[in-house]
Amino acid sequence: MYESRCGVLCNSCERKEGVHCKGCINMEKPFWGGECKVKSCCESKKLNHCGECDEFPCDMLSNMGKDQGYDPSVKIEQCKKWSLE
């Protein structure tokens, strides 16, 4: 079962409770109040997560979080797993 649009494992996130995040699939907007372009893209295409997209992995997902020091390959691999379920 998928937990996010981008491949983040929300149920394992240590920050989830501290920032009152319910996971993007359960929230209209991300916990930070801005816009998540990956979430918006998936929802506009009526996809559960990026792994279901014909353009997967796109540049947006492949670069998501890099500027903050995160490795997007972890999320990409998770989306691949979800797409096989």
C-alpha positions in Angstrom: 0.0 0.0 0.0 1.4 3.4 -1.0 1.9 6.0 1.7 2.7 9.1 -0.4 2.7 10.3 -4.0 6.5 10.6 -4.3 7.7 7.4 -2.5 8.3 8.7 1.0 7.4 6.1 3.6 5.3 8.4 5.7 4.5 5.8 8.3 8.2 5.4 9.1 8.9 9.2 9.2 10.4 10.4 12.5 9.1 13.9 11.8 5.5 13.0 11.1 4.0 13.6 14.5 6.2 16.6 15.3 4.9 18.5 12.3 1.4 17.1 12.5 1.7 15.5 9.1 -1.0 12.9 8.1 0.8 12.1 4.8 0.1 13.9 1.6 -2.5 11.4 0.4 -4.6 12.4 3.5 -4.0 16.1 3.3 -5.2 18.8 0.9 -1.8 20.7 1.2 1.5 19.5 2.6 2.2 20.1 6.3 4.4 23.1 5.5 1.5 24.9 3.9 3.0 25.4 0.5 2.5 23.4 -2.7 4.2 20.1 -3.5 4.5 19.9 -7.3 4.9 16.2 -7.2 1.6 15.8 -5.2 -0.2 18.2 -7.5 1.1 16.4 -10.6 0.0 13.0 -9.5 -3.4 14.2 -8.4 -4.0 16.1 -11.7 -3.2 12.8 -13.5 -5.4 10.8 -11.1 -2.4 8.7 -10.1 -1.9 7.2 -6.7 1.9 7.7 -6.8 4.6 8.6 -9.3 5.4 4.9 -10.1 2.1 4.7 -12.0 3.1 7.5 -14.4 4.2 7.0 -18.0 7.0 9.6 -17.5 8.4 7.9 -14.4 10.9 8.8 -13.2 10.6 12.4 -14.4 13.0 15.2 -13.8 10.8 16.7 -11.0 10.9 13.5 -9.0 14.5 12.8 -9.8 15.6 16.1 -8.4 13.1 16.3 -5.5 14.9 17.2 -2.3 18.4 17.3 -3.8 18.8 20.9 -2.8 18.1 20.0 0.8 20.5 17.1 0.8 18.1 14.2 0.2 18.7 11.3 -2.1 15.8 11.0 -4.5 16.8 7.5 -5.6 15.3 6.1 -2.3 11.8 7.5 -3.3 12.2 6.4 -6.9 12.9 2.8 -5.7 9.9 2.8 -3.4 7.6 4.0 -6.2 9.0 1.1 -8.3 8.0 -1.3 -5.6 4.6 0.1 -5.2 4.0 -0.1 -9.0 4.7 -3.8 -8.8 2.1 -4.4 -6.1 
